[in-house]
Amino acid sequence: MSLSTSQTRYLRGLSHHLRPVVTVADKGLSENVLAELDSALDTHELIKVKLRGERETRKTWIEEITRQFHAERVQVIGQVACFYRRNKKKPVIALPDAT
């Protein structure tokens, strides 16, 4: 699923007040962190993740999260990234029409 510009803008607005629900640090994307990310995406659809590492490491983690969980990267600011994955069974967020 690819988000349109207006949908991405809408999700960025929603993510502004969110706090990071998962922190990725020294151990990287361990099994526990991956399980927590999957659970958070199922529950909330839109999440913030704190990435504590060097720039290249953070970039690799972001690519891995988007690939492994089929999530969309909404925004990255410094060490915080926002991801969106629609819950197919019980959608929580109603996205605006793609324009």
N, C-alpha and C positions, 0 to 999 in steps of 0.2 A: 504494500500500500504506500503510495507516495502522496505526501501532503501538498496542497496548493499553497501559494504564498499567503493568501488570506487565512487559511486554516492554521498555518504555522504562526502567523501573527496573533491569532486568537489564542492559541495554546501558550505562546510566550506571555501573554497577558494573564492567563490563568496561573502560570507557573511562578509569577512574580512573588506571590505571598507564601509559596511553599517552602518548607524546610527540607534539607537533604534527609532522605529516609535510609540511605545506605552510604557507607564510607568505604572506599577502596584505598588501602594503604600499602604497607611494606610487603605483605604476602600476596598482593595482586588479586587476580580474579580466582580465588580459591573456590572449592565446591560450596562452602557455606555462603560465600558472598554471591555466587551465581544463583543459588537456591533462593536467597533473600531478594535478589533482583527480580527473579521470575515471579515470586509471590507478590511483591510490591506492584509490579506491572499488571498482574491479574486483578489485584484489588483496586488500585487507584487509577490505572491507565496512564496517568501523567505523573512522573516522579522526577525528583532532583537527586543527583548522586554527587557526593563529594569525592574527588579524585586527588589523592595525596601522592604526588610523584613528579618526576621531571616531565617537561613538555612532551617529549617523544613518547615516553611511557604512557602518559595520559591519552595521547592521540591513538596509540595502539589499543588501549583499554576501551576507548569510545568506539572504535571500529569493531572490536570484538563483541561488545554489548549489542550494537546495532545488528551485526550479522547473526549472532547466536540466538537472539531473542526476537528477530524480525521486528525490531523497534525502529522508530523514526527519531533521529536526533533533532530536537526542537531548538536548542540553544546551548552554546558553550561560552561561559564567561570565566576566565581564569581556571580555577580548580573545581568549578561546579558545572555539571552538564545536566540538561533536562532531556528526558526521553518520553516518547509516547508509543503505546501499543494498545490498540482497541481490543476490548474484551468481547469476543464473538458471542458469548452466551448472554452476558448482562452488561451492555454498554453503560458506562457511567457518564461520559462526556458526550454531549450532542455537538458535533462539529458543524460549522456553517457550510453551506454548499460551496463546492469548489468553483472559483471564478478565475 
